[in-house]
Amino acid sequence: MADDSLSPTEVLPTVLVVDDTEDMRELVQAGLSRRGFTVLMADGGVAMDAILADTAVDLIVLDSMMPGESGPNICARVSHAGGPPIIMLSASAGDQARIQGLNLGAEDYMAKPFNMDELAVRIRIVLRRAPARSAEVPDTVRFFGWTLDNKTRRLTSPADKVLALSSAEFALLHVFLSQRDRPLRREQLLDRMADLHDFSTERSLDTLISRFRKKLDYVAPEGDQPLIQTVYGVGYMFRPN
């Protein structure tokens, strides 16, 4: 049964499903989406790395048996690099495979076929255990040809023009990048910006976004799609992938 307990304004955890089988990716994506998660998909290590480079992911659901780079190898290097927690899926239900996955850094292990409700519960348990790891921010974030340097707070456009961001602009962009493809209400934006900047009113937020959009448009390539979009009746969202 799907989890209907989430409030409409609650930010959903982002899960990245890495599996070389399209049917399995879509099955897990559909099942977890109905159970209160935002789900991204990758068909292997290369696609996974591209997503992790510019998207905040809370947890990875990783298939253990894939062509190219194997699931265990992916698990080991992501865990070693301090990446998101991992739940491994495998067609093998044997103790040896499960122990290998856990020894390589996986937080949990499930054998196929599995119950989708159980997977959702296990994901929530892992996320409660490891909140700090999912909050890490890389020094450099790349998106749609743009590059944000989190240390210097400089934003470089695809046209190679540089903006020095104010603390409010940096806080706003930081929130949008950590909540990709999600419509956010003004109160949600203000709440999440508070970690980096004290910005108190919805009206001042609207003014900030209006001015920031103009600066982004000025340095963006001609015809580039706006990064910040208005969702009428809700608030704002970052440009969808």
C-alpha positions as CSV (number, residue, x, y, z in Angstrom):
1,M,0.0,0.0,0.0
2,A,1.3,3.5,-0.9
3,D,2.3,5.9,1.8
4,D,-0.3,8.7,1.8
5,S,0.9,10.2,5.0
6,L,3.1,12.9,3.5
7,S,1.8,16.5,3.5
8,P,1.6,18.3,0.2
9,T,4.4,20.7,1.2
10,E,6.8,18.0,2.4
11,V,10.0,17.7,0.4
12,L,10.4,14.1,-0.9
13,P,13.7,12.2,-0.5
14,T,15.5,11.6,-3.8
15,V,16.4,8.0,-4.6
16,L,18.6,7.1,-7.6
17,V,17.9,3.7,-9.1
18,V,20.9,2.2,-10.9
19,D,20.0,-0.9,-12.9
20,D,20.9,-2.0,-16.4
21,T,17.4,-3.5,-17.0
22,E,14.9,-0.9,-18.2
23,D,11.9,-2.8,-16.9
24,M,13.3,-3.1,-13.4
25,R,14.3,0.6,-13.3
26,E,10.7,1.6,-14.4
27,L,9.2,-0.9,-11.9
28,V,11.1,0.5,-9.0
29,Q,10.6,4.1,-10.2
30,A,6.8,3.7,-10.3
31,G,6.7,1.8,-7.0
32,L,8.8,4.3,-5.0
33,S,7.1,7.3,-6.6
34,R,3.8,6.1,-5.3
35,R,5.3,5.7,-1.8
36,G,6.6,9.2,-1.3
37,F,10.0,9.4,-3.1
38,T,11.4,11.4,-6.0
39,V,13.1,8.8,-8.2
40,L,15.9,9.3,-10.7
41,M,17.2,6.5,-12.9
42,A,20.6,5.4,-14.4
43,D,21.5,2.4,-16.5
44,G,25.0,2.0,-15.0
45,G,28.0,3.7,-13.4
46,V,28.6,6.3,-16.0
47,A,25.0,7.6,-16.0
48,M,25.0,7.4,-12.2
49,D,28.2,9.6,-12.0
50,A,26.7,12.2,-14.3
51,I,23.6,12.5,-12.1
52,L,25.6,12.6,-8.8
53,A,27.8,15.4,-10.2
54,D,25.1,18.0,-10.2
55,T,22.1,16.5,-8.3
56,A,21.6,16.0,-4.6
57,V,20.7,12.3,-4.1
58,D,19.7,11.0,-0.7
59,L,20.1,7.2,-1.4
60,I,21.1,4.8,-4.2
61,V,19.2,1.6,-5.0
62,L,21.9,-0.4,-6.8
63,D,21.7,-3.6,-8.8
64,S,24.6,-5.9,-8.1
65,M,24.8,-7.7,-11.4
66,M,25.4,-5.3,-14.4
67,P,27.6,-5.3,-17.5
68,G,30.5,-2.9,-17.5
69,E,31.2,-1.7,-14.0
70,S,29.7,-4.1,-11.6
71,G,27.4,-3.2,-8.7
72,P,29.9,-4.3,-6.1
73,N,32.6,-2.1,-7.6
74,I,30.2,0.9,-7.8
75,C,29.2,0.3,-4.2
76,A,32.8,0.2,-3.1
77,R,33.9,3.4,-4.8
78,V,30.8,5.4,-3.9
79,S,31.0,4.4,-0.3
80,H,34.8,5.1,-0.2
81,A,34.1,8.6,-1.6
82,G,31.5,9.3,1.1
83,G,28.6,9.3,-1.3
84,P,24.9,8.6,-0.7
85,P,24.0,5.5,1.3
86,I,23.3,2.4,-0.8
87,I,20.8,-0.4,-0.8
88,M,21.9,-3.3,-3.0
89,L,19.5,-5.5,-5.0
90,S,20.6,-8.9,-6.2
91,A,19.1,-11.9,-7.9
92,S,21.2,-13.9,-5.4
93,A,19.7,-14.5,-2.0
94,G,22.7,-16.3,-0.6
95,D,24.5,-15.2,2.5
96,Q,27.8,-14.8,0.7
97,A,26.5,-12.2,-1.8
98,R,24.7,-10.3,1.0
99,I,27.8,-10.3,3.2
100,Q,29.9,-9.1,0.3
101,G,27.6,-6.2,-0.4
102,L,27.6,-5.1,3.2
103,N,31.3,-5.4,3.5
104,L,31.7,-3.1,0.5
105,G,29.8,-0.4,2.2
106,A,26.1,-1.0,1.4
107,E,23.8,0.0,4.2
108,D,21.3,-2.8,3.3
109,Y,20.8,-5.7,0.9
110,M,17.6,-7.1,-0.7
111,A,17.2,-10.2,-2.9
112,K,15.0,-10.1,-6.0
113,P,12.1,-10.5,-6.3
114,F,11.3,-8.1,-3.4
115,N,8.3,-6.5,-1.9
116,M,8.0,-2.8,-2.8
117,D,6.6,-1.8,0.5
118,E,9.5,-3.4,2.3
119,L,12.0,-1.6,0.0
120,A,10.3,1.7,0.9
121,V,10.5,1.0,4.6
122,R,14.2,0.0,4.4
123,I,15.0,3.2,2.5
124,R,13.4,5.3,5.2
125,I,15.3,3.4,7.9
126,V,18.6,3.9,6.1
127,L,17.8,7.6,5.6
128,R,17.1,8.0,9.3
129,R,20.4,6.4,10.2
130,A,22.6,8.5,7.9
131,P,21.2,12.0,7.6
132,A,24.6,13.7,7.6
133,R,25.9,11.9,4.5
134,S,23.0,13.0,2.3
135,A,23.6,16.7,3.3
136,E,27.1,16.9,1.9
137,V,27.6,19.6,-0.8
138,P,30.4,19.3,-3.4
139,D,32.8,22.1,-4.0
140,T,31.7,22.5,-7.6
141,V,28.2,21.9,-9.0
142,R,27.5,21.7,-12.8
143,F,24.0,22.0,-14.4
144,F,22.9,22.7,-17.9
145,G,26.3,24.1,-18.8
146,W,26.4,26.3,-15.7
147,T,29.0,25.9,-13.0
148,L,28.6,27.0,-9.4
149,D,31.7,27.2,-7.2
150,N,30.4,26.7,-3.6
151,K,33.6,28.0,-2.1
152,T,33.9,31.4,-3.9
153,R,30.1,31.7,-4.6
154,R,30.8,32.4,-8.2
155,L,28.5,31.2,-11.0
156,T,29.8,30.7,-14.5
157,S,27.3,30.6,-17.4
158,P,27.4,28.4,-20.5
159,A,28.6,31.6,-22.3
160,D,31.6,31.7,-19.9
161,K,30.4,34.8,-18.1
162,V,30.8,35.0,-14.3
163,L,28.5,36.2,-11.6
164,A,29.6,36.9,-8.1
165,L,26.5,35.9,-6.0
166,S,25.2,37.7,-3.0
167,S,24.7,35.6,0.1
168,A,20.9,35.6,-0.6
169,E,21.3,34.6,-4.2
170,F,23.7,31.8,-3.2
171,A,21.3,30.5,-0.6
172,L,18.4,30.6,-3.1
173,L,20.4,28.7,-5.8
174,H,21.7,26.2,-3.2
175,V,18.1,25.3,-2.3
176,F,17.0,25.0,-5.9
177,L,19.9,22.8,-6.7
178,S,19.2,20.5,-3.8
179,Q,15.5,20.2,-4.7
180,R,15.7,19.7,-8.4
181,D,12.4,19.3,-10.4
182,R,10.3,20.0,-7.3
183,P,7.8,22.8,-7.1
184,L,8.6,24.7,-3.9
185,R,6.3,27.0,-1.9
186,R,7.7,30.3,-0.8
187,E,7.6,29.1,2.9
188,Q,9.7,26.1,1.9
189,L,12.3,28.2,0.1
190,L,12.5,30.6,3.1
191,D,12.9,27.7,5.6
192,R,15.7,26.0,3.6
193,M,17.5,29.3,2.8
194,A,17.7,30.0,6.6
195,D,20.7,27.7,6.9
196,L,22.7,30.0,4.7
197,H,21.0,33.4,4.9
198,D,18.4,35.2,7.1
199,F,15.7,36.0,4.6
200,S,12.4,36.6,6.4
201,T,9.4,37.5,4.1
202,E,7.7,36.1,1.1
203,R,7.5,39.5,-0.5
204,S,11.3,40.1,-0.2
205,L,11.8,36.5,-1.6
206,D,9.8,37.4,-4.7
207,T,11.9,40.6,-5.2
208,L,15.1,38.6,-4.8
209,I,13.9,36.0,-7.4
210,S,12.9,38.7,-9.8
211,R,16.3,40.4,-9.6
212,F,18.2,37.2,-9.7
213,R,16.4,36.1,-12.8
214,K,17.4,39.3,-14.6
215,K,21.1,38.7,-13.7
216,L,20.9,35.1,-14.9
217,D,19.3,36.2,-18.2
218,Y,22.0,38.8,-18.7
219,V,24.8,36.2,-18.6
220,A,23.0,33.3,-20.2
221,P,23.4,32.3,-23.9
222,E,20.7,33.7,-26.2
223,G,17.6,31.5,-26.2
224,D,18.6,29.6,-23.1
225,Q,15.7,28.3,-21.1
226,P,15.2,30.2,-17.8
227,L,16.6,28.3,-14.7
228,I,14.0,29.5,-12.3
229,Q,10.4,28.9,-13.3
230,T,7.1,30.1,-11.7
231,V,4.6,27.4,-10.8
232,Y,1.3,29.3,-10.6
233,G,-0.7,28.6,-7.4
234,V,2.4,27.0,-5.8
235,G,5.6,29.0,-5.9
236,Y,8.8,28.3,-7.9
237,M,10.8,25.4,-9.2
238,F,14.2,24.9,-10.8
239,R,14.4,24.1,-14.5
240,P,13.4,20.4,-15.0
241,N,16.0,18.0,-16.3
